[in-house]
Amino acid sequence: MALKIPIPGRKKDQEAAAPSENGDLNGSSNGQNGHVEGPTRAERVQKAKELGIHHGKEAGMNATDWVEERVNGTGIYTAMLSRKVPKGTNWFYTLGSSVMFIFAMQAITGVVLAMYYTPSATQAYATIAHITNDVFLGEFVRGLHKWGASLMIILIFLHMARTFFFGAYKYPRELNWVIGVVLIVLTMVMGLTGYLLPFDQRSFWATIVANNITASGPIAGPFLADFLRAGPDFSATTLSRFYALHMLVVPGLIAGLIGAHLYLVVKLGTTAPPWVRAARPKGARPSELVPAGVPTLDATELVMNGSTNGHTNGSGNGAVPHPDEVIAIEEPPAEAAAEAAPEASSPVEPATDAPTENGDAGGEQS
């Protein structure tokens, strides 16, 4: 026998949920206010068919729609490539995209070269010679990687120069400028660490000179030089240190900062060239048509001496202007001007009247 515990405030719910003697759900305690029946067998079969059709359609979805539904690729494409650009955009604005393309090419060719390269003081030069002379298209891939490094440095300097002269580093794009400065430093480090990898006479002594210049820096210079040498002296361990920095650390930092750079470009937009004037807001009046020193509203006419241009004060066929829409400038009447004139402009008559009891100089004339 089940024990029923009443819950305050839930009497109607309990009565509605309590099964009757026929196994149905009663809508009321006495069954007179309505009878709620469960779904019939035909309804359950129809519902199952509908669910089967729904899941069958979802199962038949192609891979493109499946990915689109989960990552919203169309929105990302629209934000990156289908966004509005300012008027006057020219080829100078392609320098940033060129740098990103060169970086992608450096990453691909670097991975191919790493498949044949050995970062060892005794085998590094031999593997470079093997890539150049024996591997299929090895000389071509190595040439792309070698000259691409120089081209990337040139393009990133041109991109920074364009940003500076176009004023694109100003508010609200200061953070994007800082990220660009860090990227250009990392690009220089990328070139320095990759220059040693052939491990020939030229790269060996050039890296020693660059490391000595780094050691001459204030405060952090000696510590940074020891970190790059992987010890107090230049040795075979230095080559492994440069290879790890060149292949793993610096490219990862560059890729992450490029992502942040692109995000801010999409979010903040692109700066128009300095020679393109900003468009006048809709409804604004040209500056040469606004009288100097007279406060007026845009798209309104000025009332001068009680007359209007395009408006009438109830005497013409036009509409009467609202007091807040026009500013009336009226000349004061002649009598008011005479009263406001200084007393020195009129001849001074001698005071003949005696002082009154209140101490005033002049008495009133009746």
C-alpha positions in Angstrom: 0.0 0.0 0.0 1.5 3.3 -1.1 1.6 6.1 1.4 0.5 9.5 0.0 2.0 12.6 1.6 0.1 15.8 0.7 2.1 18.8 -0.4 0.8 22.3 0.4 -0.2 24.2 -2.7 0.0 21.2 -5.0 -3.5 19.7 -4.4 -4.7 20.4 -7.9 -1.5 18.9 -9.5 -1.9 15.8 -7.4 -5.5 15.4 -8.4 -4.7 15.9 -12.0 -1.8 13.4 -11.9 -3.7 10.8 -9.9 -4.8 7.9 -12.1 -8.4 6.9 -12.1 -9.8 3.4 -11.9 -9.7 3.1 -15.7 -6.0 3.9 -15.8 -6.6 7.3 -17.5 -5.6 10.8 -16.2 -8.4 12.7 -14.6 -8.5 16.5 -15.2 -10.4 16.9 -11.9 -11.0 15.0 -8.7 -14.6 13.9 -9.7 -13.9 13.5 -13.4 -16.7 15.9 -14.4 -14.6 18.8 -15.6 -12.9 17.0 -18.5 -11.1 13.8 -19.3 -7.5 13.8 -20.7 -6.6 10.7 -22.7 -3.1 9.6 -23.8 -2.0 9.4 -27.4 -3.5 6.6 -29.4 -1.6 3.9 -31.2 -2.1 5.6 -34.5 -0.8 8.9 -33.2 2.3 7.2 -31.7 3.0 5.5 -35.0 2.7 8.8 -36.9 5.0 10.6 -34.4 7.6 7.8 -34.8 7.4 8.2 -38.6 8.0 11.9 -38.4 11.0 11.5 -36.1 12.4 8.8 -38.4 12.0 11.2 -41.4 13.7 14.0 -39.4 16.7 11.9 -38.3 16.9 10.4 -41.8 17.3 13.9 -43.2 19.9 14.9 -40.6 21.8 11.6 -41.3 21.8 12.5 -45.1 23.4 15.9 -44.5 26.6 16.4 -46.5 29.9 17.2 -44.9 29.9 20.9 -45.9 26.5 21.6 -44.3 27.5 19.6 -41.2 30.6 21.7 -40.7 28.8 24.9 -41.5 26.1 24.2 -38.9 28.7 23.8 -36.2 31.4 26.4 -37.0 29.4 29.1 -38.9 32.0 29.2 -41.6 29.9 31.5 -43.8 29.9 34.2 -41.0 33.7 33.9 -40.7 34.1 34.2 -44.4 31.8 37.3 -44.5 33.7 39.0 -41.7 37.1 38.3 -43.2 36.7 38.7 -46.9 33.3 40.3 -47.6 33.7 43.3 -45.3 33.5 47.0 -46.4 36.7 48.9 -47.2 37.1 52.6 -47.2 37.0 54.7 -50.3 40.4 55.2 -52.0 41.9 51.8 -51.0 44.8 51.0 -53.4 47.7 48.5 -53.8 49.4 49.9 -50.7 46.8 48.0 -48.6 48.0 44.6 -50.0 51.3 44.7 -48.2 49.9 43.1 -45.1 48.4 40.3 -47.0 51.7 39.8 -48.9 53.5 39.4 -45.7 51.0 36.8 -44.5 51.4 34.9 -47.8 55.2 34.9 -47.6 55.0 33.6 -44.0 52.7 30.8 -45.1 55.2 29.9 -47.9 58.1 30.0 -45.4 56.2 27.6 -43.1 55.5 25.1 -45.9 59.0 25.2 -47.5 60.5 25.0 -44.0 58.6 21.8 -43.2 59.9 20.3 -46.4 63.5 21.2 -45.7 63.2 19.9 -42.1 62.5 16.4 -43.5 66.0 16.2 -44.9 68.0 18.5 -42.5 70.0 17.3 -39.5 70.8 19.9 -36.9 74.3 18.6 -36.1 77.6 20.4 -36.3 79.1 17.5 -38.3 76.2 16.8 -40.6 74.3 20.1 -41.1 76.4 21.3 -44.1 76.3 17.8 -45.7 72.5 17.7 -45.5 72.2 21.1 -47.0 74.4 20.0 -49.9 72.2 16.8 -50.3 69.0 18.9 -50.4 70.5 21.2 -53.1 72.1 18.6 -55.3 70.2 15.3 -54.9 66.6 15.9 -53.7 64.0 16.4 -56.4 63.2 20.1 -56.6 65.4 20.6 -53.5 67.3 23.5 -54.9 64.0 25.2 -55.9 62.4 24.7 -52.4 65.6 25.9 -50.7 65.7 29.0 -52.9 62.1 29.8 -52.1 62.9 29.5 -48.4 66.1 31.5 -48.6 64.9 34.4 -50.7 61.5 34.4 -49.1 63.1 35.3 -45.8 64.6 38.4 -47.2 61.4 39.3 -49.1 59.4 38.9 -45.9 61.6 41.4 -44.0 61.3 43.9 -46.9 57.6 43.6 -47.1 57.0 43.9 -43.4 59.1 47.1 -43.3 57.0 48.5 -46.2 53.8 47.5 -44.4 54.9 49.3 -41.2 55.9 52.4 -43.3 52.5 52.5 -45.0 50.7 52.2 -41.6 52.8 55.0 -40.2 52.4 57.5 -43.1 48.7 56.7 -43.4 48.2 57.4 -39.7 46.7 53.9 -39.2 48.4 53.6 -35.8 46.2 56.1 -34.1 43.1 55.6 -32.0 41.6 53.1 -31.8 44.3 51.0 -33.5 47.2 51.5 -31.1 47.2 47.9 -29.9 47.4 46.6 -33.5 50.5 48.9 -34.0 52.1 47.4 -30.9 51.5 43.8 -32.2 53.0 44.8 -35.6 56.2 46.1 -33.8 56.5 42.8 -32.0 56.0 40.9 -35.2 58.7 42.8 -37.0 61.1 42.0 -34.1 60.2 38.3 -34.3 60.7 38.3 -38.0 64.3 39.6 -37.5 64.9 36.9 -34.9 63.5 34.4 -37.4 66.1 35.5 -40.0 68.9 35.5 -37.5 68.2 32.0 -36.2 67.8 30.6 -39.7 71.0 32.1 -41.0 73.1 29.7 -38.9 71.4 26.5 -40.0 73.6 25.8 -43.2 76.6 26.0 -40.7 79.2 27.1 -43.3 82.0 29.6 -42.7 79.9 32.6 -43.6 76.9 31.8 -41.4 79.2 30.7 -38.6 81.2 33.9 -38.3 78.2 36.2 -39.1 76.3 34.6 -36.2 79.2 35.1 -33.9 79.3 38.8 -34.8 75.5 39.2 -34.3 75.7 37.4 -30.9 78.5 39.7 -29.8 76.5 42.7 -30.8 73.6 41.3 -28.7 75.9 40.9 -25.7 76.8 44.6 -25.8 73.3 45.6 -25.0 72.5 47.2 -21.6 71.4 45.0 -18.7 69.7 42.1 -20.6 72.2 42.0 -23.4 74.7 39.5 -21.8 72.0 37.2 -20.5 70.3 37.1 -24.0 73.6 36.3 -25.6 74.3 33.4 -23.2 70.8 32.1 -23.9 71.3 32.2 -27.7 74.8 30.5 -27.4 73.4 27.9 -25.0 76.4 28.5 -22.8 79.4 30.8 -22.4 81.0 29.7 -25.7 79.8 29.2 -29.3 79.6 25.4 -29.8 77.6 22.7 -31.4 74.8 23.1 -28.9 74.3 26.6 -30.3 73.1 25.1 -33.6 70.5 22.9 -31.8 69.3 26.0 -29.8 68.9 28.1 -33.0 67.1 25.2 -34.8 64.6 24.8 -32.0 63.9 28.5 -31.9 63.7 28.7 -35.7 61.4 25.8 -36.2 59.1 25.8 -33.1 59.2 28.9 -30.8 59.3 31.9 -33.2 56.9 30.5 -35.8 54.4 29.7 -33.1 54.6 33.2 -31.7 54.3 34.8 -35.2 51.3 32.7 -36.1 49.5 33.6 -32.8 50.2 37.3 -33.2 49.1 37.3 -36.8 45.8 35.8 -35.7 45.3 38.6 -33.1 46.4 41.2 -35.7 43.8 40.0 -38.2 41.1 39.9 -35.6 41.7 43.6 -34.7 41.8 44.5 -38.4 38.4 42.9 -38.9 37.0 44.4 -35.7 38.3 48.0 -36.0 38.2 48.3 -39.8 40.7 49.8 -42.2 41.9 53.4 -42.2 41.1 55.5 -45.3 44.1 57.1 -47.1 45.0 60.6 -45.8 44.2 62.2 -49.1 40.6 61.0 -49.1 38.3 63.4 -47.2 35.6 62.0 -45.0 32.1 62.2 -46.4 29.8 64.8 -45.0 27.1 63.3 -42.7 23.7 63.1 -44.3 21.7 66.2 -43.7 24.6 68.4 -42.6 25.1 71.8 -44.2 28.3 72.8 -45.9 30.5 74.9 -43.7 30.6 77.8 -46.2 26.8 78.2 -46.1 26.7 78.6 -42.3 27.0 82.2 -41.1 29.9 82.8 -38.8 28.9 83.3 -35.1 25.2 82.5 -35.7 24.0 79.2 -34.0 21.8 77.4 -36.5 20.6 73.8 -37.0 21.3 71.7 -40.0 18.5 71.6 -42.6 16.8 74.8 -41.3 16.6 78.2 -42.7 17.7 81.4 -41.0 15.2 84.2 -40.2 16.7 87.6 -40.8 14.8 90.8 -39.7 11.5 89.0 -39.5 11.8 87.6 -43.1 12.5 84.0 -44.0 13.9 82.0 -46.9 11.5 79.2 -47.6 9.3 79.9 -44.6 6.6 82.5 -43.8 5.4 83.8 -40.5 1.7 83.2 -41.3 1.5 85.7 -44.1 2.5 83.6 -47.1 1.7 80.3 -48.6 4.5 78.5 -46.7 4.3 76.8 -43.4 4.9 78.7 -40.2 8.3 77.7 -38.8 8.5 76.2 -35.3 10.3 78.3 -32.7 12.8 75.5 -32.1 13.6 75.1 -35.8 14.6 78.7 -36.7 16.3 81.5 -34.9 14.9 85.0 -35.4 17.3 87.9 -35.3 15.4 91.2 -35.0 16.8 94.7 -34.8 15.8 96.6 -31.7 13.3 99.5 -32.3 14.6 103.0 -32.4 13.0 104.0 -29.1 14.7 101.1 -27.3 18.0 102.0 -28.9 17.7 105.6 -27.7 16.9 104.5 -24.2 19.9 102.1 -24.2 22.3 104.8 -25.4 24.8 106.1 -22.9 24.1 109.4 -21.2 27.3 110.9 -22.5 25.8 111.1 -26.0 23.3 113.7 -25.0 24.1 117.2 -23.6 24.1 117.3 -19.8 21.8 119.9 -18.4 22.6 121.5 -15.0 20.5 120.2 -12.1 18.3 123.0 -10.9 16.0 121.0 -8.6 16.8 120.7 -5.0 17.3 117.3 -3.4 14.2 115.7 -2.2 13.5 114.3 1.2 14.7 110.8 0.1 18.1 112.2 -1.0 17.5 111.9 -4.8 19.0 114.3 -7.1 16.1 115.0 -9.3 12.4 115.4 -8.5 9.6 114.1 -10.5 7.7 116.4 -12.9 4.0 116.3 -12.7 
